[in-house]
Amino acid sequence: MTKITLIITFFFFLFNVTFIKASVLAIDYGSEWYKVSLITPKIPLELVLNEESQRKTRSIISIVDNVRMFNNDAVSKFTKTPQQTFDYLKLLVGKKINDEEVEFYRSIFNIEIIEDKIRNSILIKSDDETYTVEELISYQLSKAKLIAENMSGKLYPIDKGIITVPRFFNQYERLSMVNAAEIAGIKVLSVLNEDTAAAINFAMTRNFESQPKYYVFFDMGAGSTTITLFSIKSVYNSNEKSKKSPEVEVIDFNFDKTLGGLAFDRELQLLVVDKIKKSTKVNDIEKDARIMAKILVKVRKAKEILSANTETIIYFDSLINDQDINIKVTREDFEKVSENLIKRTDEIVTKFFKNIKIPKDFIDSIILVGGSTRIPMIQNILKKHIGENKLANYVNSDEAIVMGSGFEAASISREFKVRSLTFKDIHSSYSISYEYKLSDGKLVSGKLFSEKDPLTKEITINLKTSHDFDVSLNYNKPNNEKQLIFKARISKIKETIDSYAIKEHKEPKISLKFSLANSDIVFISESNVKAKIPINHRESLLEKFLKLINKPHWYKNRIVDKYKPEDLPVNAPKNFDVIKRYLPLNQMINKYDIYPLTGTVKKAAIDRKKAMDEKDNDRIEIEIIKNDLESLIYKGREILNEQKENKNKETTMLSDIEIKTYNEQLSNLFENLFEENQVTKIGLNEIKEMISDVKKIVDLAKERRNEINERENGIKQFKKFIKETRAFYETMDNIASNNEESIGNKNTNNKKDNEIITEVGLDDEEEVNSINLEDVPEVENVINKDEPIILEQTSEKVLEKMISEKIKKLCIDAEDWLKSVTEKQKLLNNWDTPAVTGKDIENKILEIYSIITQTLDEVKNKENDATADATKKEENTQVESQADNDKIEKSQSDDNVRIESSNGNNDITDKSNLKDETLESNNESQNTKSKNEPENKNNNIKNDEL
C-alpha cells in the first residue's frame, strides 16, 4: 500500500468518525407548548420525551428566590406566585414596550414588564432581578437540549439545530430567538417558518405526481393564526436525474399575530369573572392576581371540554373568602363572548381566499395544524369557505411542525443521508427598502425586497462616492410608516484606495450586495469599491529574449508613464501592470430599531444561567433525596405499627422498647423536617446521614426476618449434609466387610494349592525328581503373586475402617452441636442476639466438609505409597526368578556334557553311530514335546538312562 493510499484511508476514517458523532435537534417553540425532535446515528428521527414521559412540554418558567421551575412544577406555581411565573413568552420576543402584543400580554398576565432603554426593547422583572425575554426563553431551550441529551444517552454532543418561528416574525424577533438559542448553547443552523415545517412533514410522508397539488395549511396555535397556500409536486433530483423527490413551494399567506387559543381563554376568563361577580357581589376580582390566575387555569380546561360538549361546570375551591364557587358555562355562552374572535378569523380566511390566484376547486384540502383548530366554531368557518369534505383532520396537528423541522435539520447539517426535498419559501414580513445619503446631501432610496419575494434572493446596488456613508434598511409598513431594520456605516473608502489602488480623479464606484437569507433575515453580504490595482509586470517572451541576448530594450512598459508617482499606492511596484478589481470596504452596523443582545450581555446571561444550572442540579438532588427520606419515614412507621399490632411471637421481630423508641424518633423527624418545612434549610450531606439512620430502622425487621429464614434454611441444609455423610461412611463400612470376606477366601485357596504340592512331593518323590525343571519357577511365581494382593487388601480394609470411624464421629459431634444451639435458640426472642446464625451453620458445614476432604486425601496418599511398595517388591521378585532360571539352564547344559562324555568312554568305535542315534532320539523328543508334554518327559527319562 502506497503512502497516498494510506493518507486517503486515514482521511476517510476521520470523516467516518465525525459522521458517527453527529447529532442535531429541532425545536418547535410554541406559545404554550414546545416539542423537540432529535436525529443521531442511533436515533433516525424521533420525538423527544421529557422527564414526565410527555411528548410536549409547557413553555413556562417560574423563578422564585432564584430557584427555577419548569413544566408542571412551574404550572403549579402559576396560581401561587403569578408575578414570578412567566408563560407565553413567545408573544414578547423582539418587542418594544408599546407594541400591540405587549399590551395584549399585560391584559392577561400580571407580571412586571419594564422598558429596556438601551436596547429599545423590554425587560421582565422578578423580585429584585431583571431578565431579558431572550434569557428566559434560553432557560427553556436549555431544558429542551438537556432532555434530548438524556434521550441520546449523552453519547453524542448536541449543540446545533433548527428553531421554528411564525411566518410573520420580523428580523428582530428571529434574531431574538437566535440569541436565546446561543445562550442555551445551541448553534442555530436555520430559522424555519412553522407552516413550512408542517408542509415538509406532510410532503415527506406521502407520494406526489409531477402535476402540482394545492394545499392550505391553517395553523391556529395558542398565540397566533397563520393560513398558507402550498403547492407540492414531484420533481427530478438535481443530483440524481433518475430519481424524483417532493418540491414544496409557498404561494401565499395571511396571518393574525394575536388571534389564538390565548385570546379565546381571555374571553372565557372574562365571562367567568362576570358570573363570579354576580354570584358573590365582589367587584374587584381583577385586582387579585392569584384569583385571576386560578380562573385562567380553569377556563383552559373548560374550553377543551366545550369542544366536545355543550356545557360544563367549573369548580373553584376556596376561591374568594374561603368560599367554594361553581360556575356553569355553555358552548353558546362561549361562542357569544368569542364573536369578535370568530369575526377576525373569518376576515383573515376571507382575505386569504380573495388574494390567492388559485380557484378553490383546485385546492385539494385544508390541513389543520395547532391545538386551537379543534374549536368547533373555527372549523365551521373553514367549512363555510372550502366545504366540509375538504377539511383534513388526518395530520398530527401537534407534531407536524417539529417533525418537519427535524427532517430539515438533518438535511441542512450535511451529516445525515436523508431523502431529497426542495422547498421554495417567500419573504413574509413587510417589503424592505434601502436609503443612503451622499456627501452632497442627496438622499437616495429604493425597494430591495417585496413582501413575497423568494428567499435566498440577492440584490446589488451601485453608487459613486469617495466619502464614508450610512445605508439604512427599513420595513415599509402601512400608511407610509417605516421601521428601521438596521443602519450600517460603510467606511474607509479613501484609505482603501490610497493603500491598494491608483488614485483616479473621479468618484469611485461602490457596490453593495444585499442578501435575503433562507431564515428570512436580510444583511449586507458584500460592500466593495471598484479600483485599478497595480500588480507586478509580467515580462513578455520578447522582453525575455532581448534580455537573454543582451540587446537594447526597445520595448518599454508605457503604463507606468501614464500615472504620476503621487497617484500610486505606497507599495506599488516599479514596473507594473494594472487590473480592475473590487476591494472590500469596512462595514459596521451602528443602529437598530431594536438592538440584539451584545456579546457582553450574552456572556452575563450565560454566566447567570450556569450558576442557576448548578443550583438547580443541587436542588433536584436534594429533592430526590428528600423524597427518599420521606418515603423511608412512612415505610418505617408502617413497619413499626405492623409490629406493634402483631401478637404472634414467631413473626414479631421488634421488642416493645424498640417499637416505642423508633416510633418516637421517626415521628419527631417527620414533624421537624416536613411539617415545618425545615428540610430545605439543611445540607445534602446531613440529609444523606438521616437517610442512613432511618434506613437502619426500616431494614431492622427485614434483616431479622431474613436471619430467621437463613437459619431455617441452614438447618435444613445441615441435616441433609449429615444424612448424606452418614450414608457415605456406612458405604465405607460395607466395602470394608466385603474386602475381609474376599481376603479369607483367597487365603483358603492358597492353602489348598500348597497342600497339593506337598502331597505330590511325599507320595511320589521320583516323579517329582523327574519333572522338568523349567516348570518349577512358574509354580513359585504363582505363589509369590498371591502374597502382595493379600497385603494390599488388608491395608484397604484398615483404611476404610479408619475413614468410617472418623466420619462417623464427625457426624455424631455435628448432630450434638446442632441440637445444642437449636435448643438455646428456642429460648430466645427474635430480637435477641441469636445463639446460632445461618452463617454459623454454613461455616460448620464447611468445617466438616474440609475435615472429610483432608481425611480422604491422607488415605489416598497412603494407598499410593502401598501400591508403589508392592510394585517395587514384584519387580525384585521377577529379577530373582530370572536369576534362578539362568542357573537351571546352566545346570542342564553341564549334565548334557557329562552324558556325552560317558557315552564316548564306553564305545569309541561306534561313536558316530551313537551320535546319529542320539540326534535322532533328540529330534523325536522335540517333535513330540509340542504335542504332548508327558511324552516329552518320558523321552527325557530314556535319554538319561542311556
ZADRENMI-944422 format. One record per residue (C-alpha): residue in one letter; y, z, x. Coordinates in steps of 0.02 Angstrom, whole numbers, plus 32768, in hexadecimal, padded with zeros to 4 digits. Example, Ala and Ser with C-alpha at 12.3 -4.5 7.8 and 13.67 -1.06 7.14 Angstrom:
A7F1F81868267 S7FCB816582AC 
! end
This chain:
M800080008000 T80A87FCB8047 K813F803B8055 I81987FD77FCD T81087FF27F54 L810A80AC7F7A I81C680B67F5A I81B580587EB5 T812680C97E7F F818C81637EAB F8220812A7E44 F81B081027DB0 F816981B17DC0 L821781FC7DBD F824181957D24 N81A781D27CC9 V81CC82887CF2 T827C82747CAE F823782247C11 I81BC82B07BF3 K824383347BFD A82B582D97B82 S82E883277ADC V837283097A5F L83A7835679B9 A840C83247922 I8473839C78B8 D84A9837A7807 Y853283FD77FB G855C840B7743 S85DA847876EB E855684EC76A1 W84B784C47704 Y848B847877AA K83E8842477DB V83A283FC7888 S8327837778BE L82D78372796A I828782EE79D7 T8223831B7A74 P818C82CA7ACA K811A833A7A62 I8183833B79C2 P81A282887985 L822582AE78FF E8218835178A3 L828983BE783A V82A684637891 L827B85037834 N82E9859B784C E82B1864F786C E828D866577B1 S822385C477B2 Q82A6856E7746 R82CC84B57757 K838784D17747 T83FD855A7780 R849C859C772F S853D85647784 I858386137784 I85AC86967807 S85E5874B77FC I863D87A97888 V86528863786B D867D88D478FF N865888427974 V85A88836792E R8577878978EF M84FF87687861 F84BA86C27828 N846186727795 N841E86F07715 D846087857776 A850F873D776B V84F8871476B2 S84D087CA7691 K857287FA76E9 F85D987827680 T85E787FA75ED K86028892765C T867C884E76DD P86BF87AB7694 Q875587A87708 Q86E387A977A2 T8665872C775E F868F86747776 D863F85F17707 Y8663853676EC L86BB85287794 K86A4846D7792 L873684627719 L87A984A977A0 V8775843A7833 G880983E17883 K8886841B7801 K893A84557802 I897884EE77A7 N89C1848F7712 D8934841176F8 E88E983FB764C E883D84377684 V888484D876CD E88DD8500762A F883D84DF75C9 Y87DC854F7640 R885885DD762F S884B85D67572 I87928600757B F8778866A7617 N87DD87037641 I87E586F276FE E887E86F7776C I88B0864A77AA I89458643781F E89A085B37874 D897785837926 K8A23854A795F I89E685137A0A R8967849879C4 N89C08479791E S891F84AE78CC I88D7854E7880 L888585EF78BB I88158667785C K883387207871 S87AA87A47866 D87D38859788C D883E88507929 E87F487AC7968 T882886F97947 Y87B28665794D T87C785AA7947 V8761855078C3 E870984F47950 E86D18597799F L868A85DC78FC I862C853978DC S85ED85397990 Y859585DE7970 Q8533858B78E4 L850E84EF794B S84D2855F79D7 K845D85B3795B A841E85077927 K83FE84DD79DD L83A0858179F4 I832A85667962 A830784B679A3 E82DC84FE7A4E N8269857E79FE M820F84F479A0 S81F4848E7A3F G81B485287A9A K8246851B7B13 L81E2849D7B79 Y826D841D7B75 P8327843C7B8A I838884127AED D843D83EE7B19 K846B834B7AC3 G846A83057A15 I84C682B87982 I853C830E7908 T855582C6785A V85FD82CB77FF P864182897759 R867A81D5775F F87308203773B F8740827777D3 N87D282417840 Q87E1824A78FB Y881883027901 E878783397895 R870882D678FA L874A831779A0 S874883C9795C M868E83B87937 V8672837379E6 N86D084087A30 A8668848179C8 A85C884307A06 E8603843A7ABB I862484F57AAA A857385057A65 G852D84AD7AFE I850784077AA9 K853D83607AF1 V856A82EF7A5E L851E82427A70 S8574820379D3 V85CE823C7936 L857281E978A7 N85AD81D377F4 E854082327778 D852881A176FF T84F8812D778F A847681AB77C9 A842C81B17719 A842680F27713 I83CF80EC77BD N834A8165777F F833480FC76E1 A8325805A7745 M82A780A177C2 T822F80DA773A R8224803276DE N82077F7A76FE F828C7EF976D6 E82987E3D76CC S83107DC77722 Q837A7DBC7684 P83EC7E55767D K83DA7ED975F7 Y846D7F4275BF Y84657FFF75A8 V84E8807E7574 F84DB812975C5 F852F81AF755C D8541824E75C3 M858982E6756B G8571837C75DA A85B6842C75D6 G866383FC7614 S8686834375F3 T864C82A175A3 T863081F675F3 I85F2815675A2 T85C180C67616 L857C80167601 F84FA7FDD7680 S849D7F3C769A I83F17F4876EB K838A7EB57727 S83097E8777AA V83417E267844 Y82EE7DED78E6 N83057E61797A S837A7E2A7A03 N82FB7E5E7A87 E825A7E2A7A30 K82797D8A79CF S81CF7D91797A K81EB7E3C792A K825D7E6E789C S82B97F117881 P83317F5777FD E83EA7F357804 V845C7FAD77A5 E850F7F787781 V85997FDD7730 I85FD7F7276B6 D86707FE87655 F868C80A0762B N86F5811E75CD F870281DB75DA D8750827D759D K876783027624 T8760839C75B5 L86F183637526 G864B83B97540 G85DA8447750E L865A84C97545 A86DA848274CD F865F8495743D D863785467479 R86F0856E7474 E8703853173C0 L866B85947389 Q86AB862D73E7 L87518626738B L86F3861472E6 V868C86B17308 V872887107342 D877D86E4729E K86E68721723B I86E087C3729F K879887E27281 K877D87D071C6 S86E8884571C4 T872F88CC7238 K87EB88BD7218 V880488BB72D6 N888588397308 D8891884873C5 I87E1881273F4 E882087867466 K8870880674D9 D87CA88567506 A877887EB758C R86CE883E757A I86C6882374BD M86F7876D74D1 A867487567559 K85EC87A274EA I861E8731745A L861B869774CC V856B86BE7508 K852E86D57456 V857D86377410 R852C85CC7497 K848186007458 A84BB85EA73A4 K84F3853773C9 E8445850C7407 I83F78558736B L846C84F672F9 S843384547349 A838B846C72F2 N83B884E27262 T843B84E471DB E846F859971F7 T8457862F7269 I848486E87275 I84DD87267311 Y84BA87DD7338 F85348846739D D84FE88F373D8 S858E897073E6 L860E88E773F4 I86A8894473B4 N86B48A0173AE D85F78A1073C4 Q85E289AF7322 D85558930730B I8591888D72BF N852F87FE7270 I858587567257 K853A86C771F5 V856686187233 T8530857671DF R852784C87226 E85AC849571A8 D8621851B71ED F860084DF729D E862184287272 K86C184567216 V870E84B372AA S86D58427731E E8729839B72BE N87A9837E7345 L8720837073CA I86BD82F9735D K875982907348 R877382897404 T86BE8257741C D86D081CB739D E876F819073F2 I8724817A749E V868981247457 T86F380B073EC K87658085747D F86CF806774ED F867D7FE97479 K87247F96745B N87447F7B7515 I869A7F3C754B K86807E807544 I85C87E8F7517 P859A7E80745E K85447F197418 D84AC7EB173ED F84917E9074A7 I84857F4A74CC D83D17F7F74DC S83EA803A74BA I845B80D174D0 I840F814D7549 L84408202752D V8465826E75C5 G84A3832175C6 G847983BA755D S850483A574DE T84BC830074A0 R8440836B743D I84CB839A73C3 P84A2833C7322 M8555830A72F9 I856682B873A5 Q84CB82507387 N850D821F72DB I85A981D4732A L853F816B73A1 K84CD81327314 K856780FA72B3 H859D808A7342 I84F980447381 G8475806972FE E83EE80ED72F6 N8365807F733D K83C1806A73E4 L83D981237405 A8362814E7495 N832181FF74A9 Y829581D47523 V82F881FB75C2 N82F682AB760B S83AF82CE75EE D83AF836A765C E835D831F76F7 A8389826676F6 I8424827E7764 V83D482EC77E9 M8339827E77F9 G83A081DF7806 S8413822C7889 G8379826978E8 F833881B778F3 E83E1817A7931 A83E7820779B2 A833E81D079F9 S8379811C79FE I841F81427A55 S83CF81B57AD7 R836D81207B20 E82E381997B4E F827181797AB9 K822380DA7A7E V825280C879C7 R824F80407946 S82E17FCB795B L836E7FDA78DC T841D7F9578D2 F84AA7FDE786C K85597F9B7857 D85D580227827 I868D801477FE H872B8077781E S874180F1778F S87E8814877A6 Y889480FF778D S88C8806477EC I89038081789F S89A1803B78ED Y89F180447999 E8AA6805F79CA Y8B0380617A70 K8BB780597AAB L8BEF7FED7B3D S8C7280197BBE D8CF87FBB7B60 G8CDA802C7AC8 K8C7F7FA87A65 L8BF77FF179F4 V8B597F8A79E7 S8ACE7FAF7969 G8A397F58791C K89927F7378C4 L88F87F92792C F886A7FB678B2 S885E7FA177F8 E8805801B7785 K875F7FBE7782 D875C7F70782E P86B27F737882 L86957FFD78FE T86867FD979B9 K87197F6479A6 E87947F477A35 I88477F067A2F T88B87EDF7AC4 I89767EDA7ABE N89E77E997B48 L8A9A7EC67B72 K8B117EB27C04 T8B667F467C55 S8B797F947D00 H8BA2803F7CBC D8B2E80C87C81 F8B2180D37BC5 D8ACB812E7B36 V8A5780DD7AB9 S8A2B81337A15 L899A8119799E N89B4814978E7 Y895781507843 N89B280ED77BD K89AB815E7725 P89E6812D7677 N8AA181297652 N8AC580EA7703 E8A998194774A K8A5A819577FC Q89ED8219784D L89E4821D790A I8939820C7957 F8976821C7A0A K8A0181E57A7D A89D281AB7B2D R8A4381997BC4 I8A2480FA7C29 S8A6C81217CD4 K8A7580F37D8D I8A93803B7D6C K8B1280277DF9 E8AAD80957E71 T8A0F80307E53 I8A687F8B7E74 D8ABE7FCD7F11 S8A1B800E7F57 Y89A87F7C7F35 A8A067EE07EF7 I8A8D7E667F29 K8B337E8A7ED7 E8B6B7E087E5E H8C1B7DFE7E1C K8BE57E017D67 E8B977E7B7CEE P8ADD7E957D10 K8A607E757C86 I8A0F7F147C3F S89697F0C7BE2 L892B7F967B6F K887B7F907B23 F88587FFE7A8A S87A480217A58 L875F806079B4 A86BE80B879E4 N861E80C47980 S865081777957 D86ED81347902 I875C817C798B V87E7811179D4 F881D811A7A8A I887180B37B13 S87E0806D7B77 E884B800E7BF6 S8901800C7C30 N89277F8C7CB8 V89B37F2E7D0C K899B7E7A7D40 A89D57E5E7DF3 K89C37DF17E8E I89597E477F11 P895C7E157FCB I88AF7E118018 N88707DE280C6 H88797D2880E3 R87D17CD280F0 E87D27C4E817A S879E7B9F814C L871E7B3C81AE L87A97AD481FC E88037B6E823A K87637BB18285 F87427B0A82DC L87F07B018327 K87DC7BB18368 L87367B8283B4 I877B7AEF8416 N881A7B4D8440 K888D7ACA83F6 P893A7AE883B0 H89377B338307 W898B7AAC82A1 Y89517AFE81FB K89B57B9681C9 N89A47C088133 R8A437BDB80D5 I8A2B7C678052 V8A6F7CEB80C7 D8B157C9180D5 K8B2E7C948019 Y8B4D7D508012 K8BCA7DBF8066 P8B857E5080CC E8BD97ECF805A D8B7C7E857FC4 L8AD37EA58011 P8A717F467FFC V8A687FBB8090 N89B37F9380B9 A89BF7ED780A2 P89617E75812B K89C37E0381A0 N89667D68816C F89367D7180B5 D89077D16801A V89457D447F6C I88DB7D657ED2 K890B7D9C7E23 R88BA7E3D7DE8 Y88D07EC97D68 L88F47F717DB6 P88CD800F7D52 L896180797D1D N896781327D02 Q895B816A7C4C M896682197C06 I896B82537B51 N89FC82C97B41 K8A0D82E27A86 Y899E82F679ED D89C0831D7939 I8930839C7946 Y890383C779F8 P884C83D27A29 L880E846A7A86 T8845846E7B3A G87CF84957BC9 T881585457BD8 V87FD856A7B20 K874C85227B26 K871E858E7BBB A8761862B7B66 A86FD86017ACA I865F85E17B32 D867486887B8D R868C86E57AE9 K85F6868D7A9E K858B86BD7B34 A85BE87757B24 M859987717A69 D84F0871E7A8A E84BE87AA7AFF K84F8882D7A84 D849C87D779F6 N83FC87D07A5C D8407888A7A7E R842C88AD79C8 I839B8842798D E832588997A05 I8363894479CA E8351890C7916 I829D88D67932 I82728978798B K82CE89DD7906 N826689887880 D81CA89B078E3 L81FF8A6678EF E82258A707835 S817E8A21780B L81238A9A787E I81798B2F782E Y81448AF67780 K80948AD677BF G808C8B817812 R80C68BDB7776 E80488B7B770F I7FBA8BAF7783 L7FF38C647782 N7FF78C6776C4 E7F4A8C1C76BA Q7F088C9E7733 K7F5E8D2976D4 E7F0E8CF57630 N7E648CD9767F K7DE68D637655 N7D508D1C76B2 K7D368D737758 E7CD98CE177A4 T7D678C667784 T7DF88CDD77AC M7E3E8CB27857 L7ED78D247860 S7EE98DDE7853 D7F5D8E3077D6 I7FD28E647862 E7FDA8DB278A6 I7FFA8D6A77FB K80898DE277DC T80D78DCF7889 Y80CE8D11788E N810B8CFE77DB E81A78D637800 Q81C48D0378A1 L81B98C57784B S82248C8D77B7 N82AF8CCF7827 L82A98C317892 F82B78BBE77FB E83458C1E77AB N83AA8C2A784C L83928B757883 F838F8B0E77E4 E83DA8B6E7755 E84718B9E77BF N84708AF37816 Q846A8B3F78C4 V83ED8AC17906 T84778A467932 K84CA8AC979A2 I84378AE97A14 G83FC8A7F7AA4 L836B8A087AAF N83078A717B2A E831B8B0C7ABD I82D78AAE7A25 K82438A727A8D E821C8B267ABE M82248B5A7A07 I81AC8ACD79DA S81348B0A7A5F D81398BBD7A1B V81248B887966 K80998B107995 K80378BA279DE I80418BFB7936 V800F8B5E78D7 D7F7F8B3A794E L7F418BEE7954 A7ED18BE978B9 K7E9A8B3A78E4 E7E698B6C7995 R7E038BFF7954 R7DAB8B9378D3 N7D868B14795B E7D418BA079C9 I7CCC8BDA793E N7C8F8B287924 E7C778B1079DF R7C168BB479EA E7BA48B857958 N7B858AD879A0 G7B678B267A4A I7AE38B9E7A04 K7A8A8B0B79B1 Q7A8B8AA97A52 F7A518B427AB4 K79BB8B607A42 K798D8AA97A49 F79968AAC7B06 I79288B477B13 K78AA8AF97A9C E789E8A5C7B05 T78938AC37BA5 R78058B2C7B5D A77A78A8E7B2F F77BE8A547BE2 Y77728AEF7C33 E76E38AF07BB5 T76BD8A3E7BE9 M76BB8A787C9F D763C8AFE7C70 N75CA8A7D7C20 I75D58A0C7CB7 A75A78A9D7D2B S750E8ACB7CC0 N74CF8A187CBB N74E08A087D78 E74798AA77D90 E73E88A647D27 S73ED89BE7D82 I73E58A107E2C G734E8A7A7DF8 N72ED89E07DC1 K731089877E64 N72D38A1B7ECC T722D8A1C7E6B N721189647E8D N7231897C7F46 K71B38A077F4D K7129899B7EFF D714889147F7D N7135898D800D E709489D17FC5 I704989237FB7 I707288FF806C T702689A380A4 E6F8689868044 V6F7288DD8091 G6F838928813C L6F0089B2811A D6E7B894E80C1 D6E7888B3812A E6EB888D081D7 E6E6C8832821C E6EBF87CA8193 V6F64881481C1 N6F4B87EE8276 S6F1F873A824B I6FC1871F81E5 N703C86A58231 L70C387078289 E714B86958245 D713686E68199 V7158879781D4 P7216878C81EB E72288744813C V71D787DD80F1 E7244884F8157 N72E087F0811F V72B488098068 I72A788C38083 N734B88CC80E4 K73AB886E805C D737F88F17FDA E73C58982803D P74848957803D I747D89297F83 I743D89D67F5B L74C78A257FC1 E755189B97F72 Q751B89DE7EC0 T75118A957EE7 S75C58A907F26 E76028A367E88 K75B38ABB7E1E V760F8B447E7B L76B68AE97E6E E76A28AC27DB6 K767B8B787D95 M77138BAD7DF9 I77868B367D97 S773F8B6E7CF2 E77568C257D16 K78068C117D57 I78438BA87CC5 K77EC8C1B7C4B K784D8CAF7C92 L78F08C4D7C87 C78D28C2A7BCF I78AB8CDF7BA9 D79478D1B7C04 A79B28C987BAD E79728CC87B01 D79948D7E7B25 W7A468D537B5E L7A6A8CEC7AC2 K7A258D747A51 S7A928DF77AA8 V7B378D967A9E T7B1E8D5B79EA E7AFB8E0C79B0 K7B9C8E457A04 Q7BFB8DB379B4 K7BC18DE57906 L7C198E8B791A L7CC28E35793E N7D478DE678CD N7D7D8D3178E0 W7E248D67792B D7DD48DDB79AC T7DAE8DA67A5C P7D048D4F7A4C A7C698D987AA1 V7C2F8CE87AC8 T7C878C407ABC G7C488B907AAB K7C798B767B60 D7C0F8C0C7B96 I7B778BC37B3F E7B968B1A7B8D N7BA18B6A7C3A K7AFF8BC97C1A I7AA38B297BEE L7AE68AD77C8B E7AAF8B6E7CF2 I79FA8B697CB0 Y79F38AAD7CC5 S7A318ABD7D79 I79A88B3F7DA3 I791F8AD17D58 T795E8A3A7DB6 Q79638A9C7E59 T78B08ADC7E3D L786D8A2F7E1C D78C389ED7EB8 E786F8A747F20 V77C38A4A7ED6 K77E089947EF6 N780989B77FAC K77688A1F7FC1 E76FF89957F73 N774B89187FEA D7722898A807F A766B89A28044 T765588E7802C A769788C880DB D761C89488127 A758888FC80C9 T75B7884F8103 K75C1888A81B7 K751788E381AE E74C488498164 E750A87DF81F0 N74C3885A8272 T74188858821D Q7412879A8221 V743A879C82DB E73AC881782FE S733187B28293 Q735C871482F3 A733A876E8398 D728D87A7835A N726386F58326 D729086B783D3 K721A87398420 I7188870683AF E719E864E83D7 K719C8676848F S70FC86DD847B Q70A3864D8421 S70D185D784AC D7085864C8530 D6FE3865B84CA N6FCD859E84C1 V6FE28592857C R6F5B86148597 I6EE385B98521 E6EF88515857F S6EDA856C8626 S6E3885BC85E7 N6DF3851685AA G6E1584C58651 N6DAF854786AF N6D1585348641 D6CFE84788648 I6D64841486C1 T6D00837586B2 D6D18836A85F5 K6DD283958603 S6E1382F285C2 N6D9A82F18531 L6DC483A38505 K6E7D837A8509 D6E6082ED8490 E6DFD835A841C T6E7F83E28424 L6F0A836783FC E6EA48321836F S6E8283CF832D N6F3A83FC8339 N6F6C835E82DF E6EF683858253 S6F398435824C Q6FED83F7823F N6FC2837981B9 T6F6983FB8152 K6FF284818164 S706D842C80F3 K6FEB841D8069 N6F9884C68069 E6FD0855E80CB P6F2885BE80C8 E6ED185278113 N6F4F8522819F K6F2A85D681C6 N6E6E85B581D2 N6E8E85258248 N6EF3859582B7 I6E68861682BB K6DEC859082F1 N6E5E8559837B D6E68860C83B8 E6DAC861983B9 L6DA2857B841F 
! end
